[in-house]
């Protein structure tokens, strides 16, 4: 599979990147299946530099904070009002209640909300959902609203995306055996950080170390945070290959 960073700014869109969104592509039925992981603030515009949005086959939303979900509004307008006519419905895997939460945020009305362009499916802790070539296992993580990390597997490769999470002992077990770990690191070790919210680079590195994952992709760094300090924190606990991702980066997994 191939993953392209559409947006990686933490908590809000930054000057150099939209908020969280990642394009994951893999061969499927003679073509390419395209899955978006999160659709955070500002990401719909950046997505169009990489692919025509008409080619998006599915979306997975980790949780309902704006920096991970609010650009679903752009996808809604694009799919419902496309000049060629309303585009085919695509699945959106998201926490329960996402359909009306996002419809209300956009301003749609009953009875349909956002359900005409999208078929909303629910993340359930421990459940695997198949979308095209991807088997997507959902894991409830530590964050103020229901939030799900996902393990995305094909016959040839696997990737875990952390979503937003505080430290959890069970994350390393979830990541173990995969080819790459796309993990948030919003905090730094030198600060006094609130619990059950985000990871530091050192905590992300410790999970990657304990999982023995070959590649750690560090993301969700806010614009007010020193990336060099995050890198040092990562390297304090993880000696494997790590990259602090930037908007536009792509990786073959």
C-alpha angles and dihedrals in degrees: 000000000000125000123198122191108232093169133356107166113131122241096343138018111282135206092264102034145020118243122275120326130132130186114217118191133185137162115270133171094340095314140057126284114211122204125182118212105206127340103222129179113307096005099114093068094047091047090065090065088066108031142000104260089227086074095060108115102185144356131215118197118197096199144337103263111122095244088063105035119015098093087068080093091069091049089049094054092043094051099039099044102031111149090240091055133270109329123234116281115261130198121258114195107203144138116292112278094029093120096065096029090059094038091054092046090055095041102244119152139225141304099036108018108174094332098103096071095026137052104206116215124183130241108230119189109257095006124125120217122194117220114172108306092344127098103199117197115194124214124187110231138189112281135118093260127038103287131176133205112206134213109208116197137178128177089272110031146020137204135183121210113196099204106199116324146152119228116303127177091215096058094083090056089051092051097042115112096021128117099233141011118213100197136175120235108179097153136061127220093236093065131074100246129196115245129250094021117085144347131249120227089254091054092048089049092049091054091049090048094049090046091048089224115173097219130034116193109193118206146154096064111161118233091244092060124091106242091201090059091050089051091051090049091051092049091050090070107018126056097178128092112303133172129189096218126226132200109281097023117136132195133192108220 
